[in-house]
Each structure stands twice: as C-alpha cells, then as structure tokens.
Amino acid sequence: MPSCPECENELDIEEDEVEEGDVVACDECGTEFEVVGVEPLELARVDEDLEEDDEEMFDEEDDE
C-alpha cells in the first residue's frame, strides 16, 4: 500500500484500482493527490498544480 508523501501515513487505495487523473486524499492529513502515473504509481499534490495554473492564467491576462 502506498504512503502519503506529506505525512507518510498509508494511503487507503489499491494501486491496481486507480487510473491516471484520479484524485485521492490522505485520511490522516487531508492532502489531495492526483494520480499522474500508474506503473509505477506516481502522485502529485492537487493544490500545487492549481497554483501553477493560476499563475499561468494571470500571466496571460497581463499580456492582453
């Protein structure tokens, strides 16, 4: 069973039951992760991705 990259608590997910794009949350710390790879399992924090997208959106607005 994979562990949370933030708090190292075991994540209650089955690696063979998730697909790329799924969002999973840690029961202990509440951090949400998107599944970005399944073999091997790779997780990326959801809120980090949102911050990058927000910055890009603001950059595009500044260019207009």
C-alpha positions, -999 to +999 in steps of 0.1 A: +000+000+000+014+034-009+022+061+017+013+098+017+043+119+005+033+146+031+028+127+063+039+092+054+006+077+065-005+047+045-030+057+018-061+036+016-060+030-021-054-001-042-028+006-068-045-017-094-078+001-090-068+037-098-063+053-132-044+084-143-063+115-135-080+101-104-078+122-072-071+105-039-069+121-004-049+111+026-072+102+055-046+115+081-036+150+067-063+156+041-039+164+013-053+156-021-032+140-048-038+133-085-026+100-099-002+110-127+012+075-133+001+040-126+032+019-133+048+028-110+023+047-090+030+084-091+011+111-072+012+149-075-003+173-050-035+188-064-031+223-048+004+227-062-009+221-097-037+247-091-012+273-080+008+269-112-023+271-134-034+302-115+000+318-122-002+310-159-037+324-161-026+357-145+004+359-168-019+355-199-042+382-186-012+406-181-002+401-218-035+414-231 
